[in-house]
Amino acid sequence: MNLTSILLIATAVLSLISGVIFLAGSAKNSRWSGFWVFMISLGCTIWTFGCGSFLALPVGADVMADWSILCIYLGGMLLALSVLVYAAWWCYLGKYRILSRLYVIVCAVFAAFLGVILIYDRSVLYDGITLSNAGNAVHLYWGWYYIAYCIFFAMAFCGFWICQFINARKARTKQVRKGAYVLFFGFLVTALISGFYNVLLPPSNYSLIWVGPLSMDIVLLAFFYSTLRYRMIAVSSHWLRLLAYGVTILSGVIIYMVIFYIIFTALFKIPNPSSSILVLNFIMIVIVLLLIPVINEVTASIRSMISVGQVDLAYVIKKLNRIATKNVDLRELAAFLADHLHFAYIGILINGRLYGSKALSISAGELEKIGKLRPAAAGGVWQEPNEAVQKILDELDLKAIAELKNAKGKPFGQLIVGRPLGKASFERRDLVQLEMIINLVATVIDSEKHIRA
């Protein structure tokens, strides 16, 4: 199997997954439009898979070739009809919408007529198939059927462009308008490409039929990403998020393989890399893409720890939100805060017990004195140490004490803060950042659990 066939089959899978996400992620009031986006993806999948499988067929696989050709032309008609229905059936034409729906019905009857005839009599489309090591080809018969096939596609896409342009102009929100324009201009470009490489050129040169499906899949992916970007579909469930992540990974793999193919052929002047080279590159890029979340997490953690002059609030907040979904280990939480807020020490005091980022030589009596400090001022978190507590703080090189409050505003513990690293004393920015983090830390800790403990 050559790289072209691999790319086509991979993009066919990608298109199908995208369609499933559209269908499952559509809101109730847009479920029918989501269904027709799925049908577009399904038609594109069948068309793309047919082209990829036909180009990869070995010599003598005539039966499989017959089925692949059916997939190419029936899938293409399903794609064109679904594109038209998506744009025209709910077109913003007001009282003239009946015209767009009649047009859809005429095109649907036309497509059904062409499809039934092709299923029962292949000779109306082609009179021979060539399967060879030099390349596979279909000997198309340029007769009435092929002309009718071309007219159907012209009717379907012209109707789509007119209705989609109207839909884009009259869209109720900016996000929907941008998504509609992505689909309009994307299909405008890809229909011109597909019209040349998959309609006009095949009677004389069948080796480039892969260009149209590949360009069509790129448009669908662009529309898929635009709908995610502008929140037009809700990817809320776990399996939908996994599918969306799979689409991203597979898209990256396809882009890499295309770039690899171009560079490889340019450098080594070899038309097709060997199967072992293709498989090795495919495995390596999949591994790299799967490791990206881990690499990003490690990089963000290291960057947050080494940037002593400032706090990476985005990383700290993201990490605390993640910790909140698990059982909280207070010592690990204190160590995390000390490392990423850049303080020599962070301690969490609850029920007379201290959970610190490192060992601290402090007695139970001293902890009791800290725990009995007067409450913080209304709306604040910082407590004012008395003379005895201030002496304890100075001896241990501690700088401040803050209250931890539950959702009802009731104090349940304290956060003890050591010396800021790289600075002689607190700056106002340090206090503002700390107050924000302290309030979040208080929500992360299961206060009731630790109070009972």
Secondary structure, 3 states (H helix, E strand, C coil): CCHHHHHHHHHHHHHHHHHHHHHHHCCHHHHHHHHHHHHHHHHHHHHHHHHHHHHHCCCCCHHHHHHHHHHHHHHHHHHHHHHHHHHHCCCCCHHHHHHHHHHHHHHHHHHHHHHHHHHHCHHHCEEEEECCCCCCEEEECCCHHHHHHHHHHHHHHHHHHHHHHHHHHCCCCHHHHHHHHHHHHHHHHHHHHHHHHHHHCCCCCCCCCCHHHHHHHHHHHHHHHHHHHCCCCCCCCHHHHHHHHHHHHHHHHHHHHHHHHHHHHHHHCCCCCCHHHHHHHHHHHHHHHHHHHHHHHHHHHHHHHHCCCCCCHHHHHHHHHHHCCCCCCHHHHHHHHHHHHCECCEEEEECCEEEECCCCCCCHHHHHHHHCCCCCCCCCCECCCCHHHHHHHHHCCEEEEEEEECCCCCEEEEEEEECECCCCCCCHHHHHHHHHHHHHHHHHCCHHHHHHC
